[in-house]
């Protein structure tokens, strides 16, 4: 079943279960997916739908950071709950050892030696990790440590 249809069914289940946080997160996700379909002018495939989910998770993480700094723990908790709902529609997170190996392979492939080469290494490493849930920020930090930047 396509991810978009799966989400529609999950919305109905959340309404029946009277789960407001799950319902809110799923409605927001469905709206984002519909917006992407309108942008593209047609239906989107599962991989593009997963990109939308990943971007929403990233937005929520940024919001949590802002809310925490602003002293609004209640809103940060709500965002955390939405992240848990959204992450259930993403593939499992990549193993840290796999990320480490992808970075080492990318370093060897690109011949990177300094912090100026971070962009090339990131591009190569991220290409190796395609199809997995990864935090680009964490990968970037690991690359910086390896290059001494």
N, C-alpha and C positions, 0 to 999 in steps of 0.2 A: 504494500500500500504506500503510495507517495506520502512524503512527510506532510504536505499541506492537508491532505485528507485525514491523516492520522491526527493532526492538531485539531481539526474540526470535530472529530469524534471525541477527543480529549476535552474539548470545551463543553460538549454536551454532558460528559461524565462529571466534570467539575460542577456544572450547574445542578445536576441531580444530587451530588454529594454536598452541595452548599459549602464549597471550599472557595472563599472569596480571593485568597491570595493566588491560588492556582488559576482560578478563572481570570483574574486580572492579567496575570503574566501571559496566559495563553491568548487572550484577546489582543493584547499588545503585540504578541508575536504574529498572530494572524494578520493584523493590520500592516505590520512591517513587510510581511511576505506579499500581501496584496499590492502594497506600494511598489515593491520591487518588480512585480509582474507588470504593473502599469508602466514603470520606467522602461522595461524591456519591450513592451508591446506584445507580450505573450506569456505563456506558462513558463515557469522556471523548473529546473531539474533539482533533484535532491541535493546535489553538491552545492549549488548556488543557495538553496534554502538553508543549508548548514552554515554557509558563510554569513547569512543574515542572522541566524541564531548566535553565531560567534561574535558578531559585531554588537548585538544587543547585550550579551554577557559582558563584553568589554565596557560598554557604556555603563552598565550597572556597577561594575568594579570602580570605574572613575567616580560615579555618584557616591558610592560608599566612602571613598576617600574624602570627598568634599563634605559629606554629611558628618563624618567623624571629626574632621577638623572644625566644623561649624558647631559641634556639640549637639547634634541631632541624632542620637543613637537610635531613636525610634524609627526614623526614616532609613537609617543604615541597615537596621534589622529587616525592614520590609524589602529593601533591595537585595539583601542576602537570601531571603526566602525566594524571591523571584529568580535569582541566579540558580538556585537548586532546581527549580522547575525547568528553566531553560536548558541547563546542562544535561538534563535527562534526554534531550533531543540531539545531543552531540555524541560523537564517538568517544570512547574512553580516552583519558589524558595519556599522552605519550610517556613512556618510561624515561626517567631522567638519564639512565645509562644510554638509551637509544639517542636522546638529544645530544649527549656528550659525544657519542660516536659520530653523529652527523656533523657536529661542529669540527671534530678532528679531521674527518674526511674532507670537509669544505676547506679547512686551513691547508691541507696537503694539496688539494686540487688547485686552489687559487694562488698558492705560494705567498700568502699574506704574512707580513712581518711586523706591521705597525698598525696603530689605531686608524690610520688613513684608509686602511683596507677593510674596515668594518662592513661597509655596504656590500662589497663583493662577497665577503664571507657569509653575511646574513642571507643574501639572495641564494647562494648555493646551499646553505644549511636548510633554509626554509623549503627549498625545492625538494630536498631529500626527505622532509617530514610531511609532505603533502598527504592529506587524507586523515591526519591525526589531529587531535585537539592539543594545541600547544599555545603557550603564552609567549608571544613575540618579544615582549619586554624582558622576560626571563632569559630567553635565548640571547638577546642582545647583551644582557649583563654578563652571561657566560662567555660570549665572544670577546667582550671588552677585557675580561679577566685573563683570557688566554693570550690576547695581544698586548696585555700590559697597559691598556688605555684607561 
